Amino acid sequence: MTTAVIPWLPLLAASCHMMEEFVYPGGFPSWFRRYRPEGKSEISATKLVLINALLLLFCLGAAITSDMAFRITEWLIVTALFFGNSLFHIRATLVTRRYSPGLYTSLLLYVPLPIFGYTYYLKAGAVSPGGRRKCLRCRYVI
């Protein structure tokens, strides 16, 4: 995989995930209302559009920025959020014993992507395993 593709992976993963939730097979809003009836007011169409639009903008920002430290940091943050979202879908499926729209892309994309990214950036010397410090192989502070 080329380094030119890696910044775009979160945007691609998020787009696939949203397609599964809302287009094919879709049905996430109605599924969520059944899963959490006490949260019916939490899940309006406006909120769903806003949350997902912000996520896509965040992913796009990570892909197009020229600031490498910002790109890597944003990439790792967004993929960590993906991982948390995958835990939601896995738990919800186990609790309800029914398919949660978004489960498959969570398992196929949202779980491995942060593992891949952190490993990739760690091997590249762009991040350190023990917190924030200047990278030895580059000029970025992560």
C-alpha positions as CSV (number, residue, x, y, z in Angstrom):
1,M,0.0,0.0,0.0
2,T,1.4,3.4,-1.0
3,T,1.7,6.2,1.5
4,A,-0.6,8.3,-0.7
5,V,-3.5,6.0,0.0
6,I,-3.2,5.7,3.7
7,P,-4.5,9.2,4.6
8,W,-7.7,8.4,2.6
9,L,-8.5,5.1,4.4
10,P,-10.6,6.6,7.3
11,L,-12.7,8.5,4.8
12,L,-13.3,5.4,2.7
13,A,-14.1,3.3,5.8
14,A,-16.5,5.9,7.2
15,S,-18.3,6.1,3.9
16,C,-18.6,2.3,3.6
17,H,-19.9,2.2,7.2
18,M,-22.5,4.9,6.6
19,M,-23.6,3.1,3.4
20,E,-24.2,0.0,5.5
21,E,-26.1,1.9,8.2
22,F,-28.3,4.0,6.0
23,V,-28.4,2.6,2.5
24,Y,-27.8,-1.1,2.2
25,P,-29.2,-2.8,4.2
26,G,-29.8,0.4,6.0
27,G,-32.3,0.9,8.8
28,F,-30.0,2.1,11.5
29,P,-32.4,4.9,12.9
30,S,-35.3,2.5,13.3
31,W,-33.0,-0.2,14.7
32,F,-31.6,2.2,17.2
33,R,-35.0,3.3,18.3
34,R,-35.9,-0.3,19.1
35,Y,-32.5,-0.9,20.8
36,R,-32.7,2.2,23.0
37,P,-36.4,3.2,23.3
38,E,-35.5,5.6,26.1
39,G,-33.3,7.4,23.6
40,K,-35.8,8.0,20.8
41,S,-35.4,11.8,21.1
42,E,-31.6,11.4,20.8
43,I,-31.7,10.1,17.3
44,S,-33.3,12.6,15.0
45,A,-32.5,12.7,11.2
46,T,-30.9,16.1,11.8
47,K,-28.5,14.8,14.4
48,L,-27.6,11.8,12.3
49,V,-26.8,14.0,9.3
50,L,-24.8,16.5,11.4
51,I,-22.8,13.8,13.2
52,N,-22.0,11.9,10.1
53,A,-21.2,15.0,8.1
54,L,-18.8,16.2,10.8
55,L,-17.1,12.8,10.8
56,L,-16.6,12.8,7.0
57,L,-15.2,16.4,7.2
58,F,-12.8,15.3,10.0
59,C,-11.7,12.3,7.8
60,L,-11.3,14.6,4.8
61,G,-9.2,17.0,6.9
62,A,-6.9,14.2,7.9
63,A,-6.4,13.3,4.2
64,I,-5.8,16.7,2.7
65,T,-3.8,18.6,5.3
66,S,-0.2,19.2,4.5
67,D,0.8,19.3,8.2
68,M,2.1,15.8,8.7
69,A,1.9,15.9,12.5
70,F,-1.7,17.0,12.4
71,R,-2.5,14.4,9.7
72,I,-1.1,11.5,11.8
73,T,-2.7,12.7,15.0
74,E,-6.1,13.2,13.4
75,W,-5.8,9.8,11.6
76,L,-5.1,8.0,14.9
77,I,-7.9,9.9,16.7
78,V,-10.5,9.2,14.1
79,T,-9.6,5.5,13.8
80,A,-9.8,5.2,17.6
81,L,-13.3,6.6,17.4
82,F,-14.0,4.0,14.8
83,F,-12.9,1.3,17.1
84,G,-15.2,2.6,19.9
85,N,-18.1,2.6,17.4
86,S,-17.3,-1.0,16.5
87,L,-17.6,-2.0,20.1
88,F,-21.0,-0.3,20.2
89,H,-22.2,-2.4,17.2
90,I,-20.7,-5.6,18.6
91,R,-22.3,-5.2,22.0
92,A,-25.6,-4.1,20.6
93,T,-25.7,-7.2,18.4
94,L,-24.8,-9.5,21.3
95,V,-27.4,-7.9,23.6
96,T,-30.2,-7.9,21.1
97,R,-29.2,-11.1,19.3
98,R,-30.1,-9.2,16.1
99,Y,-28.0,-7.6,13.4
100,S,-27.0,-4.0,14.1
101,P,-26.8,-2.0,10.9
102,G,-23.1,-1.2,10.6
103,L,-21.8,-4.3,12.3
104,Y,-20.1,-5.8,9.2
105,T,-18.1,-2.7,8.2
106,S,-17.2,-2.3,11.9
107,L,-15.7,-5.7,12.0
108,L,-14.0,-5.5,8.6
109,L,-12.8,-1.9,8.7
110,Y,-13.2,-0.2,12.0
111,V,-11.5,-2.9,14.1
112,P,-8.3,-3.5,11.9
113,L,-7.8,0.1,10.8
114,P,-6.5,1.6,14.0
115,I,-4.3,-1.4,14.6
116,F,-2.9,-1.1,11.1
117,G,-2.4,2.7,11.4
118,Y,-0.7,2.7,14.8
119,T,1.6,-0.2,13.7
120,Y,2.4,1.6,10.4
121,Y,3.1,4.9,12.0
122,L,5.1,3.2,14.8
123,K,7.3,1.4,12.3
124,A,7.7,4.6,10.3
125,G,9.0,6.3,13.5
126,A,6.2,8.9,13.3
127,V,4.7,7.9,16.7
128,S,6.2,6.5,19.9
129,P,4.8,3.8,22.0
130,G,5.2,5.8,25.2
131,G,3.5,9.1,24.7
132,R,4.3,12.5,23.2
133,R,7.9,13.1,22.2
134,K,9.9,14.1,19.1
135,C,10.1,11.4,16.5
136,L,13.7,10.2,16.0
137,R,13.3,9.7,12.3
138,C,11.4,12.8,11.4
139,R,10.9,16.4,12.6
140,Y,7.4,15.9,13.9
141,V,6.3,15.9,17.5
142,I,3.5,13.4,18.1
